[in-house]
């Protein structure tokens, strides 16, 4: 009898994990999709128009809830940012998260070297106004630029 209850419990956990998996995967899928869409938009419409769209249009196609596009150059400069226009033109190489991680440097270096990268770091969550764990995906646009988007894990 105990074995049957145990097996039933295991089956319930497996079914629950299967049901929850798409919910957990969705933000990552949305992030990658938005980055790919942004790169396609850049290639079709040109950098100036695209970077303006990413930065200025607060309700456009490149905003989805807390998700937004940002663009970084090889020298760690933000050239488009969907959430904070004040970051544009800033050199972010030396910026560390609350745990001492040079996350912008890691995004640029790994994204340009590997073609794409996921970087986890702590950043102020606008919902809680406290540092929250964030995961950002960057993809190489060319030898000088990466396009990214991130989401909060907590």
C-alpha positions as CSV (number, residue, x, y, z in Angstrom):
1,X,0.0,0.0,0.0
2,X,2.8,2.4,0.9
3,X,4.5,1.7,-2.4
4,X,1.3,2.5,-4.3
5,X,0.9,5.8,-2.5
6,X,4.6,6.6,-3.2
7,X,4.2,5.8,-6.9
8,X,1.1,7.9,-7.1
9,X,2.9,10.8,-5.5
10,X,5.8,10.5,-7.9
11,X,3.4,10.4,-10.8
12,X,1.7,13.5,-9.5
13,X,5.1,15.3,-9.2
14,X,6.0,14.3,-12.8
15,X,2.7,15.6,-14.1
16,X,3.0,18.8,-12.2
17,X,6.6,19.3,-13.5
18,X,5.4,18.8,-17.1
19,X,2.5,21.2,-16.6
20,X,4.7,23.9,-15.1
21,X,7.7,23.5,-17.5
22,X,6.1,25.6,-20.3
23,X,5.4,28.4,-17.8
24,X,9.0,28.4,-16.7
25,X,10.4,28.3,-20.2
26,X,8.1,31.0,-21.6
27,X,10.2,34.1,-20.4
28,X,13.4,32.7,-22.0
29,X,11.6,31.9,-25.2
30,X,10.0,35.4,-25.2
31,X,13.5,37.0,-24.6
32,X,15.1,35.1,-27.5
33,X,12.2,35.8,-29.8
34,X,12.3,39.5,-29.0
35,X,16.1,39.7,-29.6
36,X,15.7,37.9,-33.0
37,X,12.8,40.2,-33.9
38,X,15.0,43.3,-33.0
39,X,17.9,42.0,-35.1
40,X,15.6,41.5,-38.1
41,X,14.2,45.0,-37.6
42,X,17.7,46.5,-37.5
43,X,18.7,44.6,-40.7
44,X,15.5,45.7,-42.5
45,X,15.2,49.3,-41.3
46,X,18.7,50.4,-40.5
47,X,20.4,51.1,-37.1
48,X,19.3,54.7,-36.5
49,X,15.6,54.0,-37.0
50,X,15.8,50.7,-35.1
51,X,17.7,52.2,-32.1
52,X,15.2,55.1,-31.9
53,X,12.3,52.6,-32.0
54,X,13.8,50.5,-29.2
55,X,14.5,53.5,-27.0
56,X,11.7,56.0,-27.7
57,X,8.6,53.8,-28.3
58,X,7.4,52.8,-24.8
59,X,4.5,50.7,-26.1
60,X,5.9,49.4,-29.4
61,X,6.6,46.0,-30.8
62,X,9.9,45.8,-28.8
63,X,8.3,46.0,-25.3
64,X,6.5,43.1,-23.8
65,X,5.6,43.5,-20.1
66,X,9.0,43.9,-18.3
67,X,10.9,42.9,-21.5
68,X,12.7,45.5,-23.6
69,X,15.6,45.6,-26.0
70,X,19.0,47.1,-25.3
71,X,22.1,47.3,-27.6
72,X,25.7,47.4,-26.5
73,X,28.9,48.0,-28.5
74,X,32.3,46.3,-28.3
75,X,33.5,49.2,-26.1
76,X,30.7,48.5,-23.6
77,X,28.5,51.5,-24.6
78,X,24.8,51.4,-24.5
79,X,23.5,52.8,-27.8
80,X,19.8,51.8,-27.3
81,X,17.8,51.0,-24.2
82,X,14.1,50.4,-23.9
83,X,13.8,51.2,-20.2
84,X,16.3,53.9,-19.4
85,X,17.2,56.5,-22.0
86,X,19.7,58.0,-19.6
87,X,22.1,55.0,-20.0
88,X,22.6,55.8,-23.7
89,X,26.2,56.8,-24.4
90,X,27.4,55.5,-21.1
91,X,30.5,53.2,-20.8
92,X,29.3,50.3,-18.7
93,X,32.4,48.2,-18.7
94,X,33.2,49.0,-15.0
95,X,29.5,48.7,-13.8
96,X,29.1,45.8,-11.3
97,X,26.0,44.3,-9.9
98,X,25.4,44.1,-6.1
99,X,27.5,41.0,-5.9
100,X,30.5,42.4,-7.8
101,X,29.9,40.9,-11.2
102,X,30.9,42.9,-14.3
103,X,27.8,41.8,-16.2
104,X,27.8,44.2,-19.1
105,X,31.4,43.3,-19.8
106,X,30.4,39.7,-19.7
107,X,27.5,40.2,-22.0
108,X,29.6,42.0,-24.7
109,X,32.7,39.8,-24.4
110,X,30.8,36.5,-24.4
111,X,28.2,37.6,-27.0
112,X,30.8,38.7,-29.5
113,X,33.0,35.7,-28.9
114,X,30.3,33.0,-28.9
115,X,27.7,34.7,-31.1
116,X,25.2,34.6,-28.2
117,X,25.2,34.4,-24.4
118,X,23.1,34.2,-21.3
119,X,24.3,36.3,-18.3
120,X,22.8,36.2,-14.8
121,X,23.2,39.1,-12.5
122,X,21.5,41.2,-9.9
123,X,19.7,44.4,-11.0
124,X,17.0,46.5,-9.3
125,X,13.7,45.0,-10.0
126,X,11.2,47.8,-10.8
127,X,8.3,45.9,-9.2
128,X,10.1,45.5,-5.8
129,X,12.6,48.3,-6.0
130,X,15.2,45.8,-4.7
131,X,18.0,43.8,-6.4
132,X,16.6,40.8,-8.1
133,X,18.2,38.0,-10.1
134,X,17.9,38.8,-13.8
135,X,19.0,36.8,-16.8
136,X,19.8,38.5,-20.0
137,X,20.3,37.1,-23.5
138,X,22.6,38.8,-26.0
139,X,23.1,38.0,-29.6
140,X,25.9,39.2,-31.9
141,X,24.6,41.6,-34.5
142,X,28.1,42.1,-36.1
143,X,31.7,42.2,-34.9
144,X,31.0,45.4,-32.9
145,X,27.5,45.1,-31.5
146,X,25.3,42.8,-29.4
147,X,21.5,43.1,-29.0
148,X,19.9,42.0,-25.8
149,X,16.9,41.5,-23.6
150,X,16.4,40.2,-20.1
151,X,13.9,39.0,-17.5
152,X,13.7,38.7,-13.7
153,X,14.0,35.3,-12.2
154,X,12.6,36.5,-8.9
